[in-house]
Structures are given as structure tokens and as C-alpha cells.
Amino acid sequence: MKTFDKSFTQQEAIPADGIEAAVSVLSSGRLHRYNTGPGEVSEVARLEEEYAAYQGSAYCLAVTSGGQAMQIALRAAGLKPGDAILANAYTLAPVPGAIHACGGGPVFVEIGPDWLTDLDDLRVKAAQSGARFFMLSHMRGHIADMEAITAICAEFGITLIEDCAHTMGAWWQGTRSGNFGSVACFSTQTYKHMNSGEGGFLTTDDPEIAARAIILSGSYMLYERHGAAPAPAVFETIRLETPNCSARLDNLRAAILRAQLGQLDENCARWNARYQALEAGLRGVNGLRVVERPQHEAYVGSSFQFHANVADIPGFVSACGRRGVELKWFGAADPVAFTSRYDSWQYFGDMPPLPKTLKALATTVDLRVPLTFSVEDCAEIAVIIAEEAAVAA
């Protein structure tokens, strides 16, 4: 019986020029983003300039994590403690964590069997909740109908904040993911599309949001040293009214990321080739259902999801694991590793049931697609999954 022997958590090496740049930073001793000499521009400031240009945004702030980017985005957009925040229910724990850290109250929106936001439920809750914000998580890279979502947000005066941790490099109908809302948040955690261990970005075209975010990140009065920041005049009042939450990215991680940015689009294409090999191998397999991606979505296939309509999903997942294929099941009541379900976030207290979401997640199975796998590896993984599905069906 065939087994798979590569690790699902092994990332590619940092590019050689990134390692060289990191060594240069280490040799200089100047790891702090504001520790610069006269006329010197820090690695972090250069990274902000370069990522803003890549994203097509006026402003970019580099921070310590994607979760910090979301917290800062909510605060910078005007969230006050006790405010209601719409959020799609299929996401990972840093999203509700950011909402809780800011004192917000989540109003979770149902998803459908395609893992996308249920637009009817969004409309109802936008009308009834009084929420002024929608934290939209493009979970596992699945992008909902952005024209419909932005129209609902505009109708009810809701500020859209996009969690693009899984859609860096993706597009919806010719527009980059992240450029639909007032603010976008990105992650460079080790399993995301650029790898600095931990890290993140916040992008926006709103100068006041950008200024508040920069002060919140811990700029002190050194905001003029940022690479993609509004004019100093925008900070004049904001700098005294905004707390310092110390979430600055350092020059070491920035050096590592700058080397990866130039490879991002090429890597997105490489992920998609692997995704498509899995898709081809699993589509039509008895007991499994592969979801059709929306026509307008130019996704990044850095992970793969399918529905397992088998009698014993935990047994199926375990059987694949014994053959070296690491799957995660979103239907489990208790959190496992990075995977959790909305009803396990008990720090919010009792939450209304979301039957559509629970039904969708009950059969949702997920796997990473690291670039250390070849296209042939992914085809082999699909064979193993299909064989175990036949046993479990």
C-alpha cells in the first residue's frame, strides 16, 4: 500500500538574497525599524513601499502578525468597545481573537456549502444588528461575491475590513483581494504566501486610517520614517489621541520578506498547479465532493478543501494520516491544532446557532499544499485520499 513520506509543514528555504540581507541586518546590529543612521531608510520602510506598490494601495504598515494587523485595523477604522462587528463564521481563531481584543461583539454570518459568506444572512444581519464593521475573512483563499458584499456594506453604512491572510496575490474580477474594503490585513506567518515566521501588513487608501494605524503600531513620534505613510500634517491631531500598542515589524523579518515579494506571483502560479493536480485527482471520487471555484475568482491554491460524505470522517482522516497524508477536519467539536469552529470560541459567551455553517463544516476536510511538494506529489496524495475514501464510503 502506497504511503507519502514528505512533511506537510516543510516550507521552502528563504531565497539566498533574503538570507544575505538578513545576515547584513544581523551584522549591523540595527534590528529595530527606527534605528537608522542619517539618510538611511530601514528595511521595514522599504518593504512597506514595495508592498504598497505590489498591492496597489496608497499606504502600507508592516506589523508583527496578521492578528495584530486586524486589531489595529479595527481600532484605526473607529471601533469602540461594545460595537457589533459582522464576521463570516468560517475563519481561524485570530479573527475572533482580534475582535475580542478590541472589545467588539461579533455577529457571525452563515456560510454556504461552498464556504462563502451567505449573502442573504449578511443582508439580514447588516439590517438588524446595527454593526458598523464587517471583518470579512477570505478563509482558505475562498473569495465571495465582492460586488454584492460591497453593495450591502454601502447600503447599510458598514466599513468593510478584509482579512486576506489566505488571499495575498489573489484577484476578484480584475481587482486584487484586499482592495475592496477600507482596510486589508495580510499575514506572513510561516504557512502563508510569504514566510517570516510571524508578521503582517495593513493596507489602505484612507490617510486618517493609515495615520492612526501607524501610531497604534508603536511609531512614537517617528512616523515620518515610514515608507508608505500619509503626509506629516495628517498626524498632527491623531498622534496625541492614539495609543501606542507596540506591534512594530523588525528589520530582520523585513529583509527576509523583501526577497520573497519579487517571487510572489510566480509562487502563486506554482501553488495553483499543485492545487489543480489535487482537484483533478479528487473530482468525481465516490464519497468526496470538490467545490467549483467562482468564475471571477483568481485564487491562490496554497491549501485544498473538499467535502467528505463518508460515514466515519475521523476514521477516514486517521487512515489517510497513517499513509502520510495529513488532513484536518473542520467538523470536530473541539479545536485541533490550528483548526477550530465558531462554537468553540467560548470567550464570547453564548452565541446563536448557525445551522448552515455547522452543516457545511460537518463534512469539510482541509490540507496544506506546501511548495516543497511537486505536482506529481499532489497527484500521489490525491490517489491515497481517493483510495481511503473508497474504503470509508
C-alpha positions as a Python dict, from the first residue, in 0.01 Angstrom:
ca = {
    (1, 'M'): (0, 0, 0),
    (2, 'K'): (145, 332, -113),
    (3, 'T'): (238, 590, 152),
    (4, 'F'): (351, 952, 127),
    (5, 'D'): (670, 1048, 311),
    (6, 'K'): (705, 1427, 276),
    (7, 'S'): (618, 1671, 553),
    (8, 'F'): (306, 1886, 520),
    (9, 'T'): (472, 2155, 734),
    (10, 'Q'): (804, 2188, 549),
    (11, 'Q'): (841, 2523, 376),
    (12, 'E'): (1088, 2618, 105),
    (13, 'A'): (1413, 2782, 211),
    (14, 'I'): (1429, 3161, 227),
    (15, 'P'): (1578, 3287, -103),
    (16, 'A'): (1956, 3328, -99),
    (17, 'D'): (1934, 3706, -133),
    (18, 'G'): (1698, 3712, 165),
    (19, 'I'): (1946, 3517, 375),
    (20, 'E'): (2222, 3753, 265),
    (21, 'A'): (2008, 4057, 355),
    (22, 'A'): (1921, 3903, 692),
    (23, 'V'): (2289, 3845, 770),
    (24, 'S'): (2361, 4205, 675),
    (25, 'V'): (2095, 4326, 920),
    (26, 'L'): (2232, 4100, 1192),
    (27, 'S'): (2585, 4224, 1126),
    (28, 'S'): (2472, 4584, 1153),
    (29, 'G'): (2300, 4530, 1487),
    (30, 'R'): (2023, 4766, 1367),
    (31, 'L'): (1722, 4534, 1404),
    (32, 'H'): (1475, 4799, 1526),
    (33, 'R'): (1294, 4970, 1240),
    (34, 'Y'): (1370, 5319, 1371),
    (35, 'N'): (1737, 5251, 1444),
    (36, 'T'): (1872, 5421, 1132),
    (37, 'G'): (2161, 5647, 1055),
    (38, 'P'): (2135, 5988, 885),
    (39, 'G'): (1978, 5949, 542),
    (40, 'E'): (1931, 5574, 589),
    (41, 'V'): (1600, 5405, 505),
    (42, 'S'): (1519, 5096, 710),
    (43, 'E'): (1440, 4754, 565),
    (44, 'V'): (1089, 4784, 709),
    (45, 'A'): (1023, 5119, 543),
    (46, 'R'): (1145, 4985, 208),
    (47, 'L'): (924, 4678, 249),
    (48, 'E'): (621, 4898, 315),
    (49, 'E'): (690, 5097, -1),
    (50, 'E'): (733, 4782, -207),
    (51, 'Y'): (427, 4603, -71),
    (52, 'A'): (209, 4912, -118),
    (53, 'A'): (321, 4923, -482),
    (54, 'Y'): (253, 4550, -525),
    (55, 'Q'): (-94, 4575, -371),
    (56, 'G'): (-179, 4899, -549),
    (57, 'S'): (-255, 5077, -221),
    (58, 'A'): (-161, 5427, -114),
    (59, 'Y'): (-43, 5321, 232),
    (60, 'C'): (107, 5012, 393),
    (61, 'L'): (203, 4933, 751),
    (62, 'A'): (417, 4630, 843),
    (63, 'V'): (338, 4476, 1182),
    (64, 'T'): (422, 4175, 1397),
    (65, 'S'): (139, 3946, 1284),
    (66, 'G'): (-178, 3921, 1080),
    (67, 'G'): (-377, 3919, 1404),
    (68, 'Q'): (-216, 4246, 1510),
    (69, 'A'): (-296, 4390, 1167),
    (70, 'M'): (-665, 4308, 1226),
    (71, 'Q'): (-670, 4456, 1577),
    (72, 'I'): (-503, 4773, 1457),
    (73, 'A'): (-731, 4793, 1152),
    (74, 'L'): (-1044, 4772, 1367),
    (75, 'R'): (-920, 5037, 1609),
    (76, 'A'): (-794, 5264, 1331),
    (77, 'A'): (-1127, 5237, 1149),
    (78, 'G'): (-1306, 5366, 1458),
    (79, 'L'): (-1421, 5060, 1652),
    (80, 'K'): (-1529, 5136, 2009),
    (81, 'P'): (-1568, 4880, 2291),
    (82, 'G'): (-1910, 4720, 2270),
    (83, 'D'): (-1953, 4780, 1897),
    (84, 'A'): (-2106, 4498, 1697),
    (85, 'I'): (-1889, 4352, 1421),
    (86, 'L'): (-2014, 4128, 1143),
    (87, 'A'): (-1782, 3837, 1066),
    (88, 'N'): (-1825, 3529, 849),
    (89, 'A'): (-1831, 3222, 1071),
    (90, 'Y'): (-1575, 3017, 875),
    (91, 'T'): (-1239, 3152, 984),
    (92, 'L'): (-948, 3085, 1218),
    (93, 'A'): (-908, 3191, 1580),
    (94, 'P'): (-703, 3512, 1522),
    (95, 'V'): (-1011, 3678, 1369),
    (96, 'P'): (-1240, 3640, 1670),
    (97, 'G'): (-931, 3700, 1882),
    (98, 'A'): (-881, 4040, 1721),
    (99, 'I'): (-1249, 4126, 1769),
    (100, 'H'): (-1236, 4025, 2136),
    (101, 'A'): (-910, 4212, 2199),
    (102, 'C'): (-1069, 4531, 2069),
    (103, 'G'): (-1379, 4490, 2285),
    (104, 'G'): (-1608, 4422, 1992),
    (105, 'G'): (-1909, 4192, 1988),
    (106, 'P'): (-1918, 3950, 1693),
    (107, 'V'): (-2228, 3890, 1486),
    (108, 'F'): (-2135, 3578, 1296),
    (109, 'V'): (-2271, 3538, 943),
    (110, 'E'): (-2360, 3200, 797),
    (111, 'I'): (-2163, 3036, 517),
    (112, 'G'): (-2287, 2807, 242),
    (113, 'P'): (-2157, 2467, 129),
    (114, 'D'): (-1900, 2646, -89),
    (115, 'W'): (-1755, 2809, 228),
    (116, 'L'): (-1854, 3156, 105),
    (117, 'T'): (-2049, 3417, 300),
    (118, 'D'): (-2426, 3364, 282),
    (119, 'L'): (-2536, 3690, 123),
    (120, 'D'): (-2897, 3661, 242),
    (121, 'D'): (-2784, 3614, 603),
    (122, 'L'): (-2537, 3901, 564),
    (123, 'R'): (-2814, 4132, 447),
    (124, 'V'): (-3046, 4036, 733),
    (125, 'K'): (-2777, 4080, 998),
    (126, 'A'): (-2650, 4403, 841),
    (127, 'A'): (-3003, 4541, 869),
    (128, 'Q'): (-3078, 4412, 1219),
    (129, 'S'): (-2750, 4414, 1413),
    (130, 'G'): (-2655, 4780, 1398),
    (131, 'A'): (-2300, 4671, 1315),
    (132, 'R'): (-2075, 4938, 1162),
    (133, 'F'): (-1799, 4695, 1060),
    (134, 'F'): (-1768, 4371, 865),
    (135, 'M'): (-1449, 4171, 915),
    (136, 'L'): (-1458, 3953, 605),
    (137, 'S'): (-1221, 3659, 621),
    (138, 'H'): (-1130, 3513, 282),
    (139, 'M'): (-1088, 3185, 464),
    (140, 'R'): (-860, 2929, 298),
    (141, 'G'): (-848, 3156, -6),
    (142, 'H'): (-1218, 3136, -99),
    (143, 'I'): (-1343, 3475, -224),
    (144, 'A'): (-1714, 3555, -208),
    (145, 'D'): (-1907, 3781, -449),
    (146, 'M'): (-1727, 4105, -370),
    (147, 'E'): (-1958, 4328, -574),
    (148, 'A'): (-2258, 4201, -374),
    (149, 'I'): (-2075, 4234, -42),
    (150, 'T'): (-1954, 4589, -106),
    (151, 'A'): (-2307, 4686, -218),
    (152, 'I'): (-2457, 4554, 108),
    (153, 'C'): (-2191, 4733, 310),
    (154, 'A'): (-2254, 5059, 125),
    (155, 'E'): (-2632, 5027, 170),
    (156, 'F'): (-2605, 4992, 548),
    (157, 'G'): (-2307, 5221, 607),
    (158, 'I'): (-2077, 4936, 711),
    (159, 'T'): (-1697, 4965, 697),
    (160, 'L'): (-1551, 4659, 523),
    (161, 'I'): (-1221, 4522, 654),
    (162, 'E'): (-1072, 4231, 459),
    (163, 'D'): (-873, 3952, 621),
    (164, 'C'): (-651, 3847, 331),
    (165, 'A'): (-425, 3608, 519),
    (166, 'H'): (-505, 3340, 259),
    (167, 'T'): (-556, 3562, -48),
    (168, 'M'): (-230, 3753, -79),
    (169, 'G'): (-172, 3757, -455),
    (170, 'A'): (-533, 3664, -543),
    (171, 'W'): (-782, 3863, -752),
    (172, 'W'): (-1157, 3901, -787),
    (173, 'Q'): (-1277, 4013, -1130),
    (174, 'G'): (-956, 4204, -1205),
    (175, 'T'): (-918, 4366, -862),
    (176, 'R'): (-667, 4246, -606),
    (177, 'S'): (-811, 4083, -299),
    (178, 'G'): (-785, 4343, -25),
    (179, 'N'): (-871, 4641, -245),
    (180, 'F'): (-1248, 4623, -194),
    (181, 'G'): (-1273, 4738, 166),
    (182, 'S'): (-1146, 5035, 364),
    (183, 'V'): (-859, 4830, 507),
    (184, 'A'): (-694, 4498, 422),
    (185, 'C'): (-493, 4277, 654),
    (186, 'F'): (-230, 4023, 546),
    (187, 'S'): (-21, 3764, 726),
    (188, 'T'): (335, 3648, 669),
    (189, 'Q'): (314, 3366, 923),
    (190, 'T'): (519, 3068, 813),
    (191, 'Y'): (232, 2886, 635),
    (192, 'K'): (118, 3190, 437),
    (193, 'H'): (223, 3318, 93),
    (194, 'M'): (536, 3489, 223),
    (195, 'N'): (722, 3349, 521),
    (196, 'S'): (880, 3549, 803),
    (197, 'G'): (774, 3313, 1081),
    (198, 'E'): (534, 3580, 1206),
    (199, 'G'): (444, 3915, 1055),
    (200, 'G'): (175, 4100, 867),
    (201, 'F'): (65, 4404, 668),
    (202, 'L'): (-217, 4651, 678),
    (203, 'T'): (-301, 4839, 357),
    (204, 'T'): (-546, 5122, 296),
    (205, 'D'): (-611, 5425, 77),
    (206, 'D'): (-752, 5626, 370),
    (207, 'P'): (-488, 5866, 509),
    (208, 'E'): (-650, 5900, 852),
    (209, 'I'): (-684, 5523, 899),
    (210, 'A'): (-322, 5486, 791),
    (211, 'A'): (-204, 5755, 1034),
    (212, 'R'): (-396, 5605, 1326),
    (213, 'A'): (-264, 5259, 1239),
    (214, 'I'): (97, 5379, 1231),
    (215, 'I'): (64, 5542, 1574),
    (216, 'L'): (-116, 5235, 1710),
    (217, 'S'): (166, 5013, 1582),
    (218, 'G'): (411, 5195, 1808),
    (219, 'S'): (574, 5463, 1595),
    (220, 'Y'): (611, 5709, 1882),
    (221, 'M'): (677, 6040, 1705),
    (222, 'L'): (890, 5871, 1437),
    (223, 'Y'): (604, 5827, 1187),
    (224, 'E'): (792, 6021, 918),
    (225, 'R'): (1032, 5726, 889),
    (226, 'H'): (758, 5506, 742),
    (227, 'G'): (786, 5401, 381),
    (228, 'A'): (424, 5430, 267),
    (229, 'A'): (265, 5679, 506),
    (230, 'P'): (42, 5986, 473),
    (231, 'A'): (182, 6339, 491),
    (232, 'P'): (301, 6458, 835),
    (233, 'A'): (9, 6702, 860),
    (234, 'V'): (-237, 6410, 881),
    (235, 'F'): (-74, 6302, 1208),
    (236, 'E'): (-99, 6641, 1379),
    (237, 'T'): (-404, 6560, 1595),
    (238, 'I'): (-401, 6182, 1561),
    (239, 'R'): (-55, 6146, 1716),
    (240, 'L'): (-181, 6276, 2052),
    (241, 'E'): (-516, 6098, 2055),
    (242, 'T'): (-398, 5747, 1962),
    (243, 'P'): (-235, 5492, 2196),
    (244, 'N'): (89, 5305, 2125),
    (245, 'C'): (18, 4929, 2111),
    (246, 'S'): (375, 4821, 2018),
    (247, 'A'): (334, 4596, 1716),
    (248, 'R'): (630, 4705, 1502),
    (249, 'L'): (789, 4471, 1249),
    (250, 'D'): (1168, 4447, 1276),
    (251, 'N'): (1433, 4487, 1007),
    (252, 'L'): (1533, 4119, 1018),
    (253, 'R'): (1193, 3993, 913),
    (254, 'A'): (1154, 4277, 664),
    (255, 'A'): (1479, 4177, 494),
    (256, 'I'): (1356, 3819, 463),
    (257, 'L'): (1023, 3933, 317),
    (258, 'R'): (1163, 4180, 63),
    (259, 'A'): (1346, 3895, -105),
    (260, 'Q'): (1024, 3693, -132),
    (261, 'L'): (798, 3966, -268),
    (262, 'G'): (952, 3951, -615),
    (263, 'Q'): (875, 3577, -629),
    (264, 'L'): (518, 3602, -502),
    (265, 'D'): (329, 3592, -832),
    (266, 'E'): (543, 3307, -962),
    (267, 'N'): (480, 3115, -641),
    (268, 'C'): (106, 3174, -669),
    (269, 'A'): (114, 3007, -1010),
    (270, 'R'): (315, 2717, -865),
    (271, 'W'): (58, 2671, -587),
    (272, 'N'): (-222, 2665, -842),
    (273, 'A'): (-54, 2393, -1047),
    (274, 'R'): (-41, 2176, -734),
    (275, 'Y'): (-397, 2264, -638),
    (276, 'Q'): (-517, 2167, -984),
    (277, 'A'): (-342, 1830, -960),
    (278, 'L'): (-531, 1759, -638),
    (279, 'E'): (-854, 1885, -793),
    (280, 'A'): (-815, 1659, -1097),
    (281, 'G'): (-740, 1357, -881),
    (282, 'L'): (-1031, 1406, -639),
    (283, 'R'): (-1310, 1534, -861),
    (284, 'G'): (-1565, 1261, -921),
    (285, 'V'): (-1436, 1032, -645),
    (286, 'N'): (-1721, 849, -477),
    (287, 'G'): (-1785, 992, -129),
    (288, 'L'): (-1600, 1317, -196),
    (289, 'R'): (-1717, 1648, -338),
    (290, 'V'): (-1486, 1911, -483),
    (291, 'V'): (-1640, 2258, -491),
    (292, 'E'): (-1639, 2457, -815),
    (293, 'R'): (-1448, 2784, -777),
    (294, 'P'): (-1634, 3102, -885),
    (295, 'Q'): (-1563, 3213, -1241),
    (296, 'H'): (-1449, 3561, -1134),
    (297, 'E'): (-1201, 3435, -873),
    (298, 'A'): (-828, 3418, -948),
    (299, 'Y'): (-740, 3217, -638),
    (300, 'V'): (-413, 3106, -482),
    (301, 'G'): (-426, 2732, -412),
    (302, 'S'): (-198, 2716, -107),
    (303, 'S'): (-445, 2482, 61),
    (304, 'F'): (-716, 2246, -59),
    (305, 'Q'): (-1063, 2175, 80),
    (306, 'F'): (-1326, 1918, -8),
    (307, 'H'): (-1640, 1767, 139),
    (308, 'A'): (-1612, 1410, 267),
    (309, 'N'): (-1954, 1244, 257),
    (310, 'V'): (-1843, 925, 429),
    (311, 'A'): (-1982, 750, 735),
    (312, 'D'): (-1677, 796, 959),
    (313, 'I'): (-1487, 1115, 881),
    (314, 'P'): (-1246, 1090, 1180),
    (315, 'G'): (-1167, 733, 1073),
    (316, 'F'): (-1110, 847, 714),
    (317, 'V'): (-879, 1129, 830),
    (318, 'S'): (-686, 888, 1054),
    (319, 'A'): (-650, 633, 773),
    (320, 'C'): (-506, 897, 541),
    (321, 'G'): (-273, 1004, 823),
    (322, 'R'): (-138, 652, 862),
    (323, 'R'): (-40, 670, 497),
    (324, 'G'): (136, 1004, 542),
    (325, 'V'): (-139, 1236, 420),
    (326, 'E'): (-219, 1495, 687),
    (327, 'L'): (-581, 1610, 674),
    (328, 'K'): (-775, 1838, 908),
    (329, 'W'): (-1150, 1814, 973),
    (330, 'F'): (-1346, 2131, 1048),
    (331, 'G'): (-1645, 1939, 1181),
    (332, 'A'): (-1481, 1843, 1511),
    (333, 'A'): (-1646, 1993, 1819),
    (334, 'D'): (-1310, 2053, 1990),
    (335, 'P'): (-1029, 2259, 1836),
    (336, 'V'): (-738, 2060, 1693),
    (337, 'A'): (-405, 2231, 1615),
    (338, 'F'): (-489, 2543, 1406),
    (339, 'T'): (-843, 2424, 1328),
    (340, 'S'): (-1145, 2542, 1528),
    (341, 'R'): (-1517, 2601, 1484),
    (342, 'Y'): (-1706, 2918, 1581),
    (343, 'D'): (-1887, 2748, 1871),
    (344, 'S'): (-1553, 2673, 2042),
    (345, 'W'): (-1477, 3046, 2091),
    (346, 'Q'): (-1645, 3042, 2430),
    (347, 'Y'): (-1488, 3368, 2549),
    (348, 'F'): (-1778, 3541, 2373),
    (349, 'G'): (-2035, 3356, 2583),
    (350, 'D'): (-2344, 3200, 2432),
    (351, 'M'): (-2382, 3254, 2058),
    (352, 'P'): (-2684, 3195, 1835),
    (353, 'P'): (-2673, 2867, 1640),
    (354, 'L'): (-2558, 2879, 1279),
    (355, 'P'): (-2710, 2564, 1126),
    (356, 'K'): (-2593, 2630, 769),
    (357, 'T'): (-2237, 2681, 887),
    (358, 'L'): (-2239, 2369, 1103),
    (359, 'K'): (-2378, 2166, 813),
    (360, 'A'): (-2107, 2295, 576),
    (361, 'L'): (-1825, 2236, 825),
    (362, 'A'): (-1951, 1890, 926),
    (363, 'T'): (-1803, 1744, 607),
    (364, 'T'): (-1521, 1995, 539),
    (365, 'V'): (-1172, 1844, 513),
    (366, 'D'): (-863, 2056, 461),
    (367, 'L'): (-498, 2002, 367),
    (368, 'R'): (-194, 2221, 322),
    (369, 'V'): (-22, 2244, -16),
    (370, 'P'): (339, 2345, 55),
    (371, 'L'): (561, 2435, -238),
    (372, 'T'): (804, 2166, -125),
    (373, 'F'): (554, 1925, -286),
    (374, 'S'): (578, 1870, -661),
    (375, 'V'): (278, 1847, -892),
    (376, 'E'): (344, 1472, -905),
    (377, 'D'): (340, 1458, -524),
    (378, 'C'): (-3, 1618, -524),
    (379, 'A'): (-132, 1365, -776),
    (380, 'E'): (1, 1088, -548),
    (381, 'I'): (-171, 1245, -245),
    (382, 'A'): (-499, 1251, -439),
    (383, 'V'): (-465, 878, -515),
    (384, 'I'): (-419, 796, -145),
    (385, 'I'): (-717, 1012, -44),
    (386, 'A'): (-935, 854, -314),
    (387, 'E'): (-837, 503, -205),
    (388, 'E'): (-921, 573, 158),
    (389, 'A'): (-1248, 740, 58),
    (390, 'A'): (-1345, 421, -126),
    (391, 'V'): (-1283, 222, 194),
    (392, 'A'): (-1475, 473, 409),
    (393, 'A'): (-1768, 527, 173),
}
